[in-house]
């Protein structure tokens, strides 16, 4: 069966048999999601794209740190209640967050600390 025929049949069956649209199952949904992506602030160069040293920025330098703060303040306006990060389970994010709240890891050039942990702590 050709794909366009299958799509047409599915659309027609939805119309004929009165199946609900996904949004109709949750008419009062108030959940909002903000997805923020970034480069790896510490440049581990383990990704497909390698950044030359001359093109790397230091997120701890005053000018860039101010830009990071501006980004954080913008994200905080969204008032997130959950923050997801990219990390293996053995990175122990909850333990790292506790340590961050105690003042550790503030000098790490890692987006998990500079963005996620900082936002979680400030909110």
C-alpha positions as CSV (number, residue, x, y, z in Angstrom):
1,X,0.0,0.0,0.0
2,X,1.3,3.4,-0.9
3,X,2.1,5.8,2.0
4,X,-0.1,8.6,0.8
5,X,-3.1,6.1,0.5
6,X,-2.5,4.9,4.0
7,X,-2.4,8.5,5.3
8,X,-5.6,9.3,3.4
9,X,-7.3,6.3,4.9
10,X,-6.2,7.1,8.4
11,X,-7.4,10.7,8.0
12,X,-10.7,9.6,6.5
13,X,-11.3,7.0,9.3
14,X,-10.7,9.7,11.9
15,X,-13.4,11.8,10.3
16,X,-15.9,9.0,9.7
17,X,-15.6,7.2,13.0
18,X,-15.2,10.3,15.2
19,X,-11.9,9.7,16.7
20,X,-10.6,12.5,18.8
21,X,-7.6,14.7,18.1
22,X,-4.8,14.4,20.6
23,X,-5.6,17.9,21.9
24,X,-9.2,16.9,22.7
25,X,-8.0,14.3,25.3
26,X,-6.4,17.2,27.3
27,X,-8.6,20.3,26.7
28,X,-7.4,22.1,29.8
29,X,-3.7,21.2,29.6
30,X,-1.6,24.0,31.1
31,X,1.7,22.3,30.8
32,X,4.4,24.3,29.0
33,X,7.8,23.1,28.1
34,X,10.9,25.2,27.4
35,X,13.7,23.5,25.7
36,X,17.1,25.1,25.9
37,X,20.1,23.7,24.0
38,X,23.7,24.8,24.3
39,X,27.2,23.8,23.2
40,X,29.4,22.1,25.8
41,X,30.9,25.0,27.7
42,X,34.0,23.1,28.6
43,X,34.7,21.9,25.0
44,X,35.4,18.2,25.6
45,X,35.5,17.9,21.8
46,X,33.8,14.5,21.9
47,X,31.0,15.6,19.5
48,X,31.1,15.3,15.7
49,X,31.8,19.0,15.5
50,X,35.2,20.1,16.9
51,X,35.7,23.7,17.9
52,X,39.1,25.2,17.3
53,X,40.8,26.7,20.3
54,X,40.7,30.1,18.7
55,X,36.9,30.0,18.4
56,X,36.2,28.8,21.9
57,X,34.7,31.2,24.4
58,X,35.4,31.1,28.2
59,X,32.1,31.2,30.1
60,X,33.9,32.4,33.2
61,X,35.3,35.5,31.6
62,X,33.4,38.6,32.7
63,X,31.8,39.5,29.3
64,X,30.7,35.9,28.6
65,X,29.6,35.4,32.2
66,X,27.4,38.4,31.9
67,X,25.8,36.9,28.8
68,X,25.3,33.6,30.7
69,X,23.6,35.6,33.5
70,X,21.4,37.3,30.9
71,X,20.4,33.9,29.5
72,X,19.7,32.6,33.0
73,X,17.5,35.6,33.9
74,X,15.5,35.0,30.7
75,X,15.0,31.3,31.4
76,X,13.9,32.1,35.0
77,X,11.1,34.2,33.6
78,X,9.6,30.9,32.4
79,X,9.6,29.7,36.1
80,X,10.6,26.1,35.4
81,X,9.7,23.5,37.9
82,X,11.7,20.7,36.4
83,X,15.1,20.8,34.8
84,X,16.6,18.0,32.7
85,X,20.2,17.7,31.8
86,X,22.4,15.5,29.6
87,X,24.4,13.3,32.0
88,X,25.1,9.7,32.7
89,X,23.5,8.3,35.9
90,X,27.0,7.9,37.5
91,X,27.4,11.7,37.2
92,X,25.1,11.8,40.2
93,X,23.2,15.0,39.4
94,X,21.3,15.3,42.7
95,X,24.6,15.0,44.6
96,X,26.2,17.6,42.4
97,X,23.2,19.9,42.9
98,X,23.6,19.6,46.6
99,X,27.3,20.4,46.4
100,X,26.6,23.3,44.1
101,X,24.1,24.7,46.6
102,X,26.9,24.4,49.2
103,X,29.1,26.6,47.0
104,X,31.1,24.0,45.1
105,X,31.6,23.7,41.3
106,X,30.9,27.4,40.7
107,X,34.2,27.7,38.7
108,X,33.4,24.7,36.4
109,X,33.2,25.5,32.7
110,X,30.3,23.0,32.2
111,X,26.8,24.0,31.1
112,X,25.2,21.7,33.7
113,X,26.7,23.9,36.4
114,X,26.6,27.2,34.7
115,X,23.0,26.9,33.6
116,X,21.1,24.0,35.1
117,X,22.5,23.9,38.6
118,X,22.5,27.7,38.9
119,X,18.9,28.0,37.7
120,X,17.8,25.2,40.1
121,X,19.6,26.9,43.0
122,X,18.3,30.4,42.2
123,X,14.7,29.2,41.9
